Amino acid sequence: MRKLIFILIFCGVNLGIAAQDIKFTATAPQVVDLDKRFEVSFTINTTNVSDFQAPTFRGVQILSGPNQSRSTSMSFINGRQTGGSSVTFSYWLQPIATGTINIAPAKIKAGGTTYTSNALSIRVEQNASSSSGRQNSQSPQGRNQQPTQVNLDNKTLFVRAIPNKTNVVPGEQIMLTYKLYTLVSVSQYQIERSPVSKSFWLEELDAQQQPQITKEVFDGRQYNVATIRKVLVFPQQEGNLTIEPLSLEVTAHVQTKRNRRNTGDPFFDAFFNDPFFSSMFDIQDQPIQKKLVSNSVSINVKSLPNTPNNYIGAVGNFSLSSSIDRTECKENEAITLKYTLSGTGNITLIDKLPIKLPSDFEVYEPTITDEIQKSENGISGKRTFEYIVIPRQEGKFVIDSLAVSFYDTETKQFKTLTSSKYNLTIGKGKESEYMSEQRSEREKYRNMELLPIKQIRNLQNPVINPFSGLWFWLLTILILILSSAFILFEYQRKERNKDIKAVRLRKANRVALKRLRKAQMLLQKHENEAFITEISQSVWNYLEDRFSIERFALSKERIIATLTSFDIEETLINDLIALLERCEMLRFSSEKTFEQNEILYSQALTAISELEIQLKTKLK
């Protein structure tokens, strides 16, 4: 008989749920803080939904969403059941400015019918969290009862930063893994602040939005563990360095019991207070927002022993190869010379090679192309330096072998790589015949200085009156025209150079454009990841070359100290450091847009140009 009653009641529950009215509601705080993010949710009390259309969010930055979740709840009041299943679409938003944010209704289809939610109005204040006594949530029904607060201790839910090694040398790569340990269910997470360290170069390896869950025993307890991030870290200086913590916010779900009420019917009270039904109807899933901060990581960076002169800053395991497109050509014809560095390690930080060419050769800045892979073993691949070389003199020449050293992390010692040597034969070019004749004449008169005066007189031509004939007057007119043109050109140049600031700006801009040429090409191709990396490396390389600082000793602290010693304006120093930190942050951000990249390129161009202007002024 008891089982029959249970079956009838359970069927009634399902029929009641099926017959419920469908409601589509939007909820959000009424007042939010300008410096804090907030959540907007759209909930419909059925699961048979499709075609969710979110409103256009204005005045905010979308951090994540739509995040979809489903829930089921049941309750009994005075012998009647209420509840059912629902679907929620939520967004995490960040206000941009104080004022009022108006969010239009959302739309969704359920059972072939389109439903529209209510609109929302949210007030953004500077210190909303410090105000008291105000209603801070809104829904169509008005004030919502706040759920019971459940505290999750640091042993139930936490994040760890785990390096694969802590004793390294400058430039040696470290695998840093961030793991989320939990004893409860977690539906989503959002990284609020990535570790930006002043003494490290970071390369993102893996940032999974839905990582795989594994089991792991830690401190005697078995946790569900998700690897949420992997980063390759390259220390740039010696000493005891610290990698700052990772900060994130997670949405955890904790099962809590409802506070049961008396129905007024002794039969139903006794029936639903039965432990079997208590476990079925009195458990609810409560979402909890919790901020987590990982541990900081200490790295001991030891100094390199007896660094050789041809050390290029490479740390790992590498090989070197070279090629040349031809060994015979004429003067002023281009030769393509390539050097390829291959291996595993900090290959992306090697930006130049110490090549040596004959003094009569002209060489341009190399074009660098990469074939790089990032894996569990670190960064590997190859970087090719392509040089355009132009010989300006005929003859036999030798391009000596290129010898570079790297630090082998396995053998703990330096190794030297050597490329091939090239013998070149350069023939006479068409453009150089006149110059060859002039050289022959100069050689002839140089030999005449060694002859007796009598012999020199015998070699001289008969005396000719130079002031007679048509050629004299034509030559005189030509000289006058060229002199006038030269005087006019010099006058215009001096007029332009009167504006000292404009002259310095032109020269400074040429330096900046040369440094940022590759970044500009990547910007035009909309290659966001490569562009941000190239911008950062271009600025670092400029500072390294401009102030003759070794790569392993280059850091933000060193840059600040160096610029201060040159009496550079504090505002420019702060802008330059902020630019470097902005580059590091954007490399690990999911919000990479063409407009942001244009602004970043403009800031880098302005920073280098302004620094060049101030340096020329201070060094005068």
Secondary structure, DSSP 8 states (H G I E B T S, - for coil): -HHHHHHHHHHHHHHHHHTS---EEEEB-SEEETTS-EEEEEEES-S-EEEEE-----SEEEEEEEEEEEEEEEEEETTEEEEEEEEEEEEEEEE-SSEEEEE---EEEETTEEEE---EEEEEETTGGG--S----B-TTSS----------TTTEEEEEEES-SEE-TT--EEEEEEEEESSEEEEEEEEE----TTEEEEEEE--SS--EEEEEETTEEEEEEEEEEEEEEE-SSEEEEE---EEEEEEEEEEE------S-HHHHHHHTSHHHHHHHSEEEEEEEEEEE---EEEEE---SS--TTEEEEEEEEEEEEEES-SEEETT--EEEEEEEEEEESGGG---------TTEEE---EEEEEEEEETTEEEEEEEEEEEEEE-S-EEEEE---EEEEEETTTTEEEEEE---EEEEEE--GGGHHHHHHHHHHHHHHHHTTS-HHHHHHHS-----TT-SHHHHHHHHHHHHHHHHHHHHHHHHHHHHT-HHHHHHHHHHHHHHHHTHHHHHHHHTT-HHHHHHHHHHHHHHHHHHHTT--GGG--HHHHHHHHHHTT--HHHHHHHHHHHHHHHHHHT-S---HHHHHHHHHHHHHHHHHHHHHHHHHT-
